[in-house]
Amino acid sequence: MTYFGDPATWLPLTFAALMGLSILIYVVLDGFDLGVGVLFPFAEPAEKDRMVASIGPFWDANETWLVLAIGILLVAFPAAHGAILTALYLPVAIMLIGLILRGVAFEFRAKAPPARKGLWNLSFYAGSMMTALSQGYMLGMYIMGLEQRPATWAFAALTAVFLTVGYSFIGAAWLILKTEGALQRKAVGWAKGGIWGLILGLGAVSLASPLVSPRIFDKWFAMPEALFLAPLPIISAALVALLWIALRRLPTRDDSFAWFPFAVSIALFALAFCGMAYSFYPYVVPEKLTIYEAASAPESLFIILIGTLFVLPMILGYTALSYRVFRGKATALSYE
């Protein structure tokens, strides 16, 4: 069971990689539309319609990746699924309520009379905040090993705020890409504020992960591993610097660099995720269950893998097609 040809080794690793990929895609894609919802109170009524139009074709499909990630966790790592959801039952419930509230508000705000539209706008904002804060709280608890102590609650509350601000940043970056005129200029200002939350959040996670686990500390700071890993923080710092320079020059007259903040934010989220994956591997429940201990039987995993090979390309294809079809600037919101 120590070589790659053993199904008990490569199948759990394959499903861990698929689950990680699904989570990363979800964080990026649903992150920007959650961020747009978080920014709702700072926009004028007409701007809110344009903001909704910018995410309208994508937001529900983006959540498919969350369903896929949780589904993989359930069928491939059932022991970990039980342990994680037991420890995070309350924030998971809040997240689901937030997602439901967002979906209902998204549809009803289009049909409500003008006098009640503000209520659904508020509901959309509240659902976005509930979802973002609960996801940040779960991230903090996971990093701290799912331990229920005042110190872990405090750190989870901190990551909840940072992730929410980080979502607002990537949401603002999306609006820079998809809008123009006054709203685009506002989005640049929102991004300049949100970048600090992104920096603080990445820093907090990067510092906390090795401090809570001697094993993770050794993985990052022992030689020669530290030399090979040094490019990660260096590249991240360089991207943040480039991002700040770009935001100071946006929007440009020809709108040629509107894509840059969103592309760099994706790269930053991906680098942070790769760092976390390296830190916690091979554990799926920090310091308690490895992916190999929590995995289903190889025979079951192989059957599930066959189904995944059909489903995953369909989801990827549909996602790529939707973003291609609805590329360009968001137009005026219409439900005709």
Wavefront OBJ file of the C-alpha trace (Angstrom):
o trace
v 0.000 0.000 0.000
v 2.966 2.292 -0.342
v 3.225 2.452 -4.100
v 1.147 4.365 -6.602
v -0.255 1.241 -8.262
v -2.137 0.233 -5.105
v -5.823 1.344 -5.380
v -5.918 1.866 -1.625
v -3.298 4.590 -2.143
v -4.116 6.337 -5.403
v -7.916 6.255 -5.183
v -8.149 8.225 -1.884
v -5.521 10.632 -3.208
v -7.487 11.076 -6.445
v -10.713 11.837 -4.600
v -8.946 14.201 -2.223
v -7.616 16.076 -5.266
v -11.085 16.161 -6.876
v -12.649 17.424 -3.656
v -9.949 20.068 -3.287
v -10.442 21.198 -6.889
v -14.200 21.462 -6.346
v -13.742 23.537 -3.180
v -11.263 25.872 -4.876
v -13.536 26.434 -7.887
v -16.484 27.015 -5.555
v -14.598 29.534 -3.414
v -13.591 31.521 -6.491
v -16.874 31.352 -8.421
v -19.405 31.581 -5.613
v -16.994 33.864 -3.777
v -17.435 36.662 -6.292
v -21.240 36.471 -6.363
v -21.365 36.321 -2.567
v -19.055 39.332 -2.601
v -21.443 41.190 -4.895
v -24.211 40.547 -2.351
v -22.015 41.760 0.509
v -21.452 45.028 -1.412
v -25.180 45.624 -1.940
v -25.655 48.281 0.799
v -23.021 50.518 -0.805
v -24.800 50.736 -4.181
v -27.663 52.862 -5.496
v -30.930 51.108 -6.498
v -30.146 51.216 -10.229
v -26.617 49.969 -9.533
v -28.023 47.028 -7.578
v -29.953 45.935 -10.657
v -26.766 46.060 -12.720
v -24.885 44.117 -10.020
v -27.536 41.407 -10.034
v -27.429 41.322 -13.838
v -23.663 40.706 -13.683
v -24.103 37.496 -11.653
v -27.552 36.432 -12.860
v -26.460 33.825 -15.428
v -23.873 32.266 -13.094
v -24.772 32.316 -9.395
v -26.877 29.161 -9.151
v -24.482 27.137 -11.336
v -21.563 28.282 -9.182
v -23.120 26.512 -6.196
v -22.973 23.216 -8.093
v -19.324 23.000 -7.079
v -20.260 23.111 -3.376
v -22.706 20.265 -3.893
v -20.008 18.289 -5.720
v -17.421 18.872 -2.969
v -19.791 17.834 -0.170
v -20.938 14.854 -2.230
v -17.350 13.664 -2.690
v -16.708 14.111 1.032
v -19.782 12.022 1.849
v -19.234 9.117 -0.529
v -15.426 8.986 -0.575
v -14.614 9.939 3.034
v -17.741 9.117 5.081
v -15.913 9.025 8.436
v -14.512 12.514 7.807
v -17.915 13.743 6.633
v -19.448 12.704 9.937
v -16.656 14.202 12.047
v -16.554 17.537 10.203
v -20.302 18.114 10.002
v -20.771 17.089 13.643
v -18.227 19.694 14.732
v -19.586 22.348 12.343
v -23.308 21.602 12.506
v -24.432 25.117 13.483
v -22.376 27.127 10.929
v -23.364 24.640 8.206
v -27.024 25.202 9.074
v -26.527 28.991 8.973
v -24.785 28.683 5.603
v -27.669 26.680 4.151
v -30.231 29.175 5.463
v -28.174 31.972 3.896
v -28.004 30.194 0.535
v -31.765 29.596 0.576
v -32.448 33.219 1.531
v -30.200 34.427 -1.307
v -31.968 32.242 -3.847
v -35.446 33.299 -2.753
v -34.500 36.986 -2.611
v -32.840 36.814 -6.035
v -36.080 35.629 -7.637
v -38.607 37.628 -5.619
v -36.845 41.001 -5.941
v -37.575 40.801 -9.676
v -41.315 40.359 -9.097
v -41.868 42.522 -6.020
v -43.540 45.937 -6.348
v -41.163 48.900 -5.903
v -42.334 49.468 -2.320
v -41.167 45.981 -1.283
v -38.088 45.635 -3.439
v -35.941 47.048 -0.625
v -36.975 44.151 1.621
v -35.716 41.604 -0.882
v -32.541 43.589 -1.459
v -31.952 43.433 2.291
v -32.690 39.702 2.261
v -30.188 39.158 -0.545
v -27.556 41.055 1.444
v -28.375 39.186 4.659
v -28.188 35.804 2.906
v -24.836 36.722 1.362
v -23.452 37.817 4.735
v -24.719 34.706 6.526
v -23.160 32.444 3.909
v -19.815 34.249 3.773
v -19.433 34.590 7.559
v -20.368 30.963 8.207
v -17.878 29.733 5.594
v -15.140 31.866 7.130
v -16.004 30.556 10.587
v -15.828 26.957 9.340
v -12.454 27.647 7.737
v -11.086 28.968 11.031
v -12.422 26.021 13.009
v -10.949 23.584 10.494
v -7.527 25.224 10.687
v -7.673 25.012 14.489
v -8.401 21.277 14.328
v -12.176 21.512 14.995
v -11.459 22.004 18.701
v -14.287 23.684 20.621
v -12.429 26.185 22.832
v -12.669 29.957 23.350
v -9.371 30.505 21.524
v -10.555 28.564 18.462
v -13.907 30.378 18.484
v -12.095 33.710 18.539
v -9.829 32.718 15.638
v -12.812 31.373 13.681
v -14.649 34.670 14.215
v -11.585 36.486 12.884
v -11.378 34.324 9.762
v -15.131 34.776 9.272
v -14.634 38.535 8.988
v -11.521 38.246 6.816
v -13.081 35.773 4.376
v -16.181 37.952 4.059
v -14.023 40.978 3.245
v -12.010 38.790 0.860
v -15.240 37.792 -0.885
v -16.191 41.461 -1.134
v -12.828 42.088 -2.807
v -13.241 39.393 -5.433
v -16.825 40.576 -5.907
v -15.552 44.097 -6.539
v -12.945 42.702 -8.957
v -15.747 40.926 -10.813
v -17.730 44.174 -11.052
v -14.653 45.953 -12.442
v -14.586 43.321 -15.171
v -18.342 43.227 -15.884
v -19.466 46.847 -15.493
v -18.545 50.289 -16.752
v -19.012 53.941 -15.918
v -19.842 55.094 -12.386
v -20.430 51.595 -11.031
v -17.044 50.428 -12.305
v -15.368 53.388 -10.605
v -17.181 52.534 -7.389
v -16.050 48.922 -7.704
v -12.424 50.077 -7.938
v -12.877 51.945 -4.660
v -14.489 48.901 -3.032
v -11.588 46.739 -4.209
v -9.057 49.154 -2.699
v -10.738 48.705 0.670
v -11.314 44.971 0.366
v -7.711 44.180 -0.540
v -6.683 44.798 3.076
v -9.082 42.163 4.319
v -7.693 39.771 1.738
v -4.119 40.458 2.873
v -4.960 40.112 6.569
v -6.935 36.941 5.947
v -4.155 35.287 3.971
v -1.660 36.343 6.636
v -3.767 35.044 9.524
v -4.296 31.646 7.898
v -0.626 31.388 6.891
v 0.578 32.182 10.418
v -1.988 30.125 12.317
v -1.617 26.880 10.356
v 2.000 26.128 11.410
v 1.480 27.457 14.950
v -1.377 25.063 15.796
v 0.508 21.973 14.635
v 4.180 21.046 15.098
v 3.801 18.737 12.112
v 2.739 21.601 9.846
v 5.488 23.823 11.292
v 8.088 21.214 10.379
v 6.659 20.822 6.871
v 7.057 24.541 6.192
v 10.252 25.475 8.000
v 12.443 22.368 7.923
v 15.242 22.300 5.361
v 15.264 21.838 2.405
v 11.441 22.095 2.244
v 11.529 25.757 3.272
v 13.630 26.617 0.212
v 11.227 24.884 -2.177
v 8.189 26.538 -0.559
v 9.654 30.047 -0.425
v 8.242 30.978 -3.885
v 4.657 30.692 -2.573
v 4.757 33.695 -0.189
v 7.098 35.611 -2.513
v 4.766 35.204 -5.499
v 1.747 36.079 -3.336
v 3.409 39.285 -2.106
v 4.364 40.230 -5.674
v 0.805 39.655 -6.889
v -0.610 41.819 -4.096
v 1.826 44.609 -5.021
v 0.867 44.369 -8.705
v -2.784 44.351 -7.743
v -2.447 47.532 -5.719
v -0.591 49.263 -8.561
v -3.280 48.177 -11.040
v -6.140 49.412 -8.833
v -4.536 52.840 -8.619
v -4.595 53.059 -12.427
v -8.096 51.717 -13.009
v -10.386 52.279 -14.727
v -8.441 52.892 -17.927
v -9.876 54.826 -20.832
v -10.011 51.801 -23.124
v -10.929 49.370 -20.291
v -8.050 47.145 -21.383
v -6.985 45.991 -17.905
v -10.388 45.477 -16.316
v -9.711 41.734 -16.239
v -6.488 42.043 -14.247
v -7.823 42.383 -10.647
v -10.147 39.402 -11.057
v -7.418 37.236 -12.611
v -4.941 38.107 -9.853
v -7.506 37.461 -7.125
v -8.073 33.974 -8.580
v -4.310 33.381 -8.505
v -4.086 34.529 -4.858
v -6.937 32.261 -3.773
v -5.334 29.357 -5.661
v -1.918 29.926 -4.040
v -3.487 30.132 -0.575
v -5.426 26.937 -1.218
v -2.315 25.095 -2.428
v -0.514 26.170 0.737
v -3.348 24.852 2.915
v -3.508 21.580 0.988
v 0.229 21.072 1.486
v -0.056 21.934 5.178
v -2.816 19.481 6.028
v -1.958 16.567 3.726
v -2.465 13.665 4.342
v -5.124 14.626 6.922
v -8.738 15.248 5.947
v -9.672 15.893 9.594
v -6.683 17.815 11.000
v -4.432 15.637 13.136
v -7.182 13.005 13.509
v -8.061 11.252 10.255
v -5.947 10.867 7.123
v -7.515 10.527 3.707
v -6.462 6.886 3.720
v -8.057 6.138 7.101
v -11.295 7.938 6.237
v -11.660 6.612 2.689
v -14.326 4.186 1.568
v -13.341 0.745 0.315
v -11.263 0.819 -2.911
v -13.969 -1.149 -4.738
v -16.554 1.524 -3.870
v -14.206 4.351 -4.767
v -13.485 2.829 -8.159
v -17.198 2.640 -9.011
v -17.708 6.220 -7.827
v -14.719 7.332 -9.900
v -16.321 5.963 -13.066
v -19.424 8.080 -12.399
v -17.295 11.113 -11.571
v -15.476 10.821 -14.905
v -18.830 11.340 -16.630
v -20.274 14.018 -14.323
v -17.220 16.251 -13.844
v -16.615 17.006 -17.558
v -20.305 17.926 -17.896
v -20.088 20.400 -15.014
v -16.839 21.839 -16.362
v -18.296 22.098 -19.861
v -21.500 23.759 -18.699
v -19.557 26.211 -16.542
v -17.190 27.133 -19.368
v -20.071 27.476 -21.833
v -22.084 29.765 -19.544
v -19.137 32.082 -18.994
v -18.430 32.166 -22.721
v -22.029 32.831 -23.741
v -22.486 35.625 -21.177
v -19.058 37.199 -21.574
v -18.723 40.954 -21.893
v -20.253 43.762 -19.889
v -23.451 43.266 -17.903
v -26.421 44.854 -19.630
v -29.496 46.438 -18.093
v -31.431 44.001 -15.917
v -34.572 42.667 -17.611
v -36.874 39.738 -16.896
v -38.934 40.044 -20.065
l 1 2 3 4 5 6 7 8 9 10 11 12 13 14 15 16 17 18 19 20 21 22 23 24 25 26 27 28 29 30 31 32 33 34 35 36 37 38 39 40 41 42 43 44 45 46 47 48 49 50 51 52 53 54 55 56 57 58 59 60 61 62 63 64 65 66 67 68 69 70 71 72 73 74 75 76 77 78 79 80 81 82 83 84 85 86 87 88 89 90 91 92 93 94 95 96 97 98 99 100 101 102 103 104 105 106 107 108 109 110 111 112 113 114 115 116 117 118 119 120 121 122 123 124 125 126 127 128 129 130 131 132 133 134 135 136 137 138 139 140 141 142 143 144 145 146 147 148 149 150 151 152 153 154 155 156 157 158 159 160 161 162 163 164 165 166 167 168 169 170 171 172 173 174 175 176 177 178 179 180 181 182 183 184 185 186 187 188 189 190 191 192 193 194 195 196 197 198 199 200 201 202 203 204 205 206 207 208 209 210 211 212 213 214 215 216 217 218 219 220 221 222 223 224 225 226 227 228 229 230 231 232 233 234 235 236 237 238 239 240 241 242 243 244 245 246 247 248 249 250 251 252 253 254 255 256 257 258 259 260 261 262 263 264 265 266 267 268 269 270 271 272 273 274 275 276 277 278 279 280 281 282 283 284 285 286 287 288 289 290 291 292 293 294 295 296 297 298 299 300 301 302 303 304 305 306 307 308 309 310 311 312 313 314 315 316 317 318 319 320 321 322 323 324 325 326 327 328 329 330 331 332 333 334 335 336
